[in-house]
Amino acid sequence: MISIRGLTKRYGTNTVLDAIDLDIAEGEHVAIIGPSGTGKSTLLRCLNYLDRPDGGVIRIGDMTIDAATARPADILALRRRTAFVFQSYALFANKTARENITEALITVQRKPRAEAEARANAILGEIGLSDKASAYPAALSGGQQQRIGIGRAMAQDASLMLFDEPTSALDPEWVGEVLDLMRRVAERRQTMLIVTHEMQFAREIADRVIFMDGGRIVEQGPPAQLFDAPRDERTESFLRRVTKA
Amino acid sequence: MRALDLDYMLGLVPVILGYVPLTIGMALAAMVCALALASLMAVERVVRVPVLDQFVQLFISFFRGTPLLVQLFLFYYGLPQILPVLAGINGVTAAIIGLTLHFSAYMAESIRAAILGVDRSQWEAAQAVGMTQVQSMRRIILPQAARVAAPTLVNYFIDMIKSTSLAFTLGVTEMMGATQKEAAGSFLYFEAFLVVAMLYWAIVETLSFLQKRLERRLNKAFAR
């Protein structure tokens, strides 16, 4: 069980996240949609302290972190329970595909090299990139890089996987393979929080869809309800705009 | 104009070659120390530790702002008068320390720029998988910065090899010091200094060749 209470982020006088409350059940898949600049990515980045929130408490299992008191050790503990998939992949440029997966296993989880490599090989098989194990990111397509980005996140065995618009930077031809992989991750009951512009995908994969606007959760519900019968006027007009495009 | 004494020059080559190990050794020792010191200062300049940061800035400013020869004299002839513990320091050690401090100031700036040139997403990815700041720096950022800084750092090393010739002013008989002594005995100054110039040149050319190979290796990860 993950619980978020009063999560707030300000840049100067601009409140980007306005006291967000959110609970996510174990194994739940939550999609976040909404206009750009409404704090969706900031919410994700505050959940693992890539951006430090100005206030609020995050509870993941038996771990609690309060923005008012968080020390570096608390932040590391939080990051070890969350995995992050970046829009721009952000693979380690100086590491091969396999090393991108083993890196955290060895340096963070302190696993023996042989064990880490066995795990990485298994993951490379699952994401269909065994033949690219020794390739560096620069030699891989966007779709392949993002699959490794997801593989790296899978290796963390995190309580919560955060996806920050994982397909937005991809050429259209690679979007399908990345969404396919995310479907497979979802099938394992991995808890996922996904910021996405892929409405069809959100409808299909999510147990719950959240519509955010102006740093707040405006409306949330099962995909069928939110997409087909939105209650809030803002949700309706957003959906009208994106489905027309 | 008189003819060059080629026999004398050929005979001098093995004599001066005998001092190449000392020259290279001083440069290598200074390079290793300077790299370590420069990396620490570069990381500090990026992270900006209060007080320490001002000290590092002052250090860099001083060692870039004064001639190496002046610094060497200051260490070897000056400091022992103030700090008697340094009285026993030999010329080689003083030269290595001087070269280290002088070049680390330049190298720190190159490494700092290279660190800042690494894409911010690399930091974020390292943090996101749970690495500490030190782990992120050591495993992800510095290796990528090294690739950017490598050509400049090798150039500093080349400069450093040539700068070891200043050690002769501290009474060290390295390549330059040995040549000076030989020339003083034979009065064939042109021949002697021409030989030593050619030998320095040959060393630097060899290094430039190795530099290209090193760059190719470091770029391996970035080849499409």
Interface residues (C-beta under 8 A of the other chain):
Chain A: N48 L50 P72 L76 R79 R80 T82 A83 F84 F86 S88 A90 L91 F92 A93 N94 K95 T96 E103 A104 T107 V108 Y136 P137 A138 A139 R152 Q156
Chain B: D119 S121 Q122 E124 A125 A126 Q127 A128 V129 G130 M131 T132 Q135 R139 I140 P143 Q144 R147 K220 A221 F222 A223 R224
